[in-house]
Amino acid sequence: MPDADLQKPDWLLQMENILETLNEGVVITDDALRVVFTNEALLRLTGSERGEIEGHPPQALFPGEDVPYLMQRTRSPSVVGTTVTNTTCHKRKAAECQ
């Protein structure tokens, strides 16, 4: 169950419609590394539902071996406010990735 105090920043509320139109999966986290937004493309790619992801740490989306790399990249001051791109295979759809 997502945290009740999960708040989307104002800029995200303004950008949600645009982010939904993208064909690439988008995950946005807050400062506490809780997912505050996922677009429909990400939900299709992962086979997940918004309620399973938003409010939770993004680690649940990625295979265990990708988590250290992603955590290092997202916590690096040089990437704050930039795009972190990683090709990964979601646990639910692992058979499709082979």
Residue pairs with C-beta under 8 A, 6 or more apart in sequence:
1 55
2 34
2 51
2 54
2 55
2 56
3 34
3 55
6 30
6 34
6 36
6 54
6 55
7 30
7 36
8 16
8 36
8 37
9 30
9 36
12 28
12 36
12 37
16 37
19 26
19 28
19 37
19 39
20 39
20 40
22 39
22 41
23 41
24 41
25 38
25 39
25 41
25 42
25 44
25 45
25 46
26 37
26 38
26 39
26 41
26 42
27 35
27 37
27 38
27 42
27 53
27 58
27 61
28 35
28 36
28 37
28 38
29 35
29 36
29 58
29 74
30 36
33 57
33 58
33 74
34 55
34 56
34 57
35 53
35 54
35 55
35 56
35 57
35 58
36 54
36 55
37 54
38 48
38 50
38 53
38 54
42 48
42 53
43 49
43 50
43 53
45 90
45 93
46 53
46 61
46 90
46 92
46 93
47 90
47 92
47 93
48 61
48 90
48 92
52 60
53 60
53 61
58 70
59 67
59 70
59 71
61 90
62 70
62 86
62 88
62 90
63 88
63 89
63 90
63 91
63 94
66 86
66 88
69 86
70 84
70 86
73 79
73 84
73 86
74 84
89 96
89 97
